[in-house]
Amino acid sequence: MKTIKIEKFGGPEVLVIKDVEIRKPGPKEVLIKNLSIGLNYIDVYHRSGLYPIPLPSGIGLEACGIIEEIGSDVKLFKVGDRVTHASMPIGAYSEKQIIPEEKLVIVPDGVSNEIASCITLKGITAEYLLHRTYKLKKGDKVLYHAAAGGLGQILCSWANSLGAEVIGTVGSKSKEEIAKKNGCHHVINYSEKNFVEEVEKIVGKNGVDVVYDGVGIKTFKGSIETLKIRGMMVAFGNASGYVDTIDVKKDINAKGLFFTRPSIAHYTVKREELEESAKKVFDAVLSKKFNIEISKKYMLKDAGQAHKDLEARLLTGPAVIIP
Ligand SMILES: NC(=O)c1ccc[n+]([C@@H]2O[C@H](COP(=O)([O-])OP(=O)(O)OC[C@H]3O[C@@H](n4cnc5c(N)ncnc54)[C@H](OP(=O)(O)O)[C@@H]3O)[C@@H](O)[C@H]2O)c1
């Protein structure tokens, strides 16, 4: 089967397509034929070495596929089930892969392969950020950075449907309309304007209730400035670079903020958490609580181009790789 491998950390050129043999599934594992693969910014961190992984390695964490073979002790699934997953082991950029059964969820009818492959990692992340990291309520003021991005599309439109006032930032003029379509009541082009001043014009000096910051080093300090007293700073990504130090006195204590740096893994520790979260996401898709449109499709052999586009900030909305 064909798969994308990396043998060293580096730019998109280290993504190499290979023909490999796939082993048999172990007792609690299943063999999946992938139908659609989600493209995520975390794949860039794995490829570049920002999040070091043992090499050589496959790449990719999110895919929807059909179960072709099950291990001797698999209880939850059968051959032919359509499933999706968003977690280790890394290696979703593949025609087939082996996954432990406890990591999988069934895809309900009415959700396409492509949508399923981009709402597992991104959808579950939006679910835990909006419902569990911070319980978003009607009337809350939210700031989300990169509102025209993959997760941005899902999270901003979901936050809007929960009754929040959503402020989204974008890096270019062409993304402004997209962020509006994604449910942002206010859009700030942070390449042209100081977003801290713009947020203040919108919500006044009191600040916003919660900031979801996946951009990282470039926006971190400004995000803190936009928060209200006892607001919640959710730093959940590093598209512009990793924030590895915070000044507790200046950044947190000055306004008595709550600060968290969550990962999807912290919110899907137990199988029940994964099942409940996935159910909320699928229900939300089927009842159209959030907007979801695939922005671009790549062939497996073009995974390097997909990474180039993602890092060049050219993608607007979730993109998938078709094996
Ligand atoms: N912690 C978790 O559980 C979790 C789970 C999923 C995703 N995430 C994080 O969520 C964020 C969004 O993920 P995504 O996959 O949906 O990606 P994405 O938002 O589609 O792409 C990243 C966006 O970040 C913005 N950006 C700002 N500065 C950048 C820079 N220097 N280089 C590249 N992009 C820059 C760009 O939008 P503009 O041009 O509009 O600025 C770009 O489109 C990422 O940080 C990701 O790691 C975290």
PDBQT file of the ligand as one rigid body, heavy atoms in Angstrom, charges set to zero:
ROOT
HETATM    1  N1  LIG A 401      -4.659  21.689  21.126  1.00  0.00    +0.000 N 
HETATM    2  C1  LIG A 401      -5.461  20.977  20.336  1.00  0.00    +0.000 C 
HETATM    3  O1  LIG A 401      -6.145  20.046  20.799  1.00  0.00    +0.000 OA
HETATM    4  C2  LIG A 401      -5.562  21.330  18.897  1.00  0.00    +0.000 A 
HETATM    5  C3  LIG A 401      -6.325  20.536  18.039  1.00  0.00    +0.000 A 
HETATM    6  C4  LIG A 401      -6.473  20.951  16.707  1.00  0.00    +0.000 A 
HETATM    7  C5  LIG A 401      -5.831  22.099  16.252  1.00  0.00    +0.000 A 
HETATM    8  N2  LIG A 401      -5.048  22.802  17.120  1.00  0.00    +0.000 N 
HETATM    9  C6  LIG A 401      -4.377  24.028  16.705  1.00  0.00    +0.000 C 
HETATM   10  O2  LIG A 401      -5.341  24.890  16.151  1.00  0.00    +0.000 OA
HETATM   11  C7  LIG A 401      -4.729  25.757  15.214  1.00  0.00    +0.000 C 
HETATM   12  C8  LIG A 401      -5.530  25.714  13.911  1.00  0.00    +0.000 C 
HETATM   13  O3  LIG A 401      -5.356  24.441  13.334  1.00  0.00    +0.000 OA
HETATM   14  P1  LIG A 401      -5.837  24.141  11.848  1.00  0.00    +0.000 P 
HETATM   15  O4  LIG A 401      -5.350  22.780  11.528  1.00  0.00    +0.000 OA
HETATM   16  O5  LIG A 401      -7.277  24.444  11.743  1.00  0.00    +0.000 OA
HETATM   17  O6  LIG A 401      -4.992  25.204  10.996  1.00  0.00    +0.000 OA
HETATM   18  P2  LIG A 401      -5.519  26.525  10.230  1.00  0.00    +0.000 P 
HETATM   19  O7  LIG A 401      -6.180  27.432  11.212  1.00  0.00    +0.000 OA
HETATM   20  O8  LIG A 401      -6.273  26.115   9.025  1.00  0.00    +0.000 OA
HETATM   21  O9  LIG A 401      -4.148  27.144   9.745  1.00  0.00    +0.000 OA
HETATM   22  C9  LIG A 401      -3.367  27.938  10.604  1.00  0.00    +0.000 C 
HETATM   23  C10 LIG A 401      -3.696  29.424  10.432  1.00  0.00    +0.000 C 
HETATM   24  O10 LIG A 401      -2.916  30.141  11.367  1.00  0.00    +0.000 OA
HETATM   25  C11 LIG A 401      -2.730  31.461  10.895  1.00  0.00    +0.000 C 
HETATM   26  N3  LIG A 401      -1.325  31.884  11.059  1.00  0.00    +0.000 N 
HETATM   27  C12 LIG A 401      -0.915  32.969  11.723  1.00  0.00    +0.000 A 
HETATM   28  N4  LIG A 401       0.403  33.088  11.692  1.00  0.00    +0.000 NA
HETATM   29  C13 LIG A 401       0.871  32.054  10.980  1.00  0.00    +0.000 A 
HETATM   30  C14 LIG A 401       2.168  31.647  10.580  1.00  0.00    +0.000 A 
HETATM   31  N5  LIG A 401       3.271  32.337  10.936  1.00  0.00    +0.000 N 
HETATM   32  N6  LIG A 401       2.291  30.534   9.826  1.00  0.00    +0.000 NA
HETATM   33  C15 LIG A 401       1.212  29.838   9.473  1.00  0.00    +0.000 A 
HETATM   34  N7  LIG A 401      -0.059  30.166   9.811  1.00  0.00    +0.000 NA
HETATM   35  C16 LIG A 401      -0.227  31.274  10.571  1.00  0.00    +0.000 A 
HETATM   36  C17 LIG A 401      -3.118  31.473   9.397  1.00  0.00    +0.000 C 
HETATM   37  O11 LIG A 401      -4.358  32.170   9.280  1.00  0.00    +0.000 OA
HETATM   38  P3  LIG A 401      -4.332  33.762   8.958  1.00  0.00    +0.000 P 
HETATM   39  O12 LIG A 401      -3.683  33.903   7.614  1.00  0.00    +0.000 OA
HETATM   40  O13 LIG A 401      -5.758  34.135   8.956  1.00  0.00    +0.000 OA
HETATM   41  O14 LIG A 401      -3.524  34.398  10.040  1.00  0.00    +0.000 OA
HETATM   42  C18 LIG A 401      -3.304  30.002   9.069  1.00  0.00    +0.000 C 
HETATM   43  O15 LIG A 401      -4.268  29.801   8.088  1.00  0.00    +0.000 OA
HETATM   44  C19 LIG A 401      -3.288  25.268  15.042  1.00  0.00    +0.000 C 
HETATM   45  O16 LIG A 401      -2.442  26.016  15.877  1.00  0.00    +0.000 OA
HETATM   46  C20 LIG A 401      -3.367  23.845  15.585  1.00  0.00    +0.000 C 
HETATM   47  O17 LIG A 401      -2.153  23.364  16.060  1.00  0.00    +0.000 OA
HETATM   48  C21 LIG A 401      -4.902  22.431  18.424  1.00  0.00    +0.000 A 
ENDROOT
TORSDOF 0
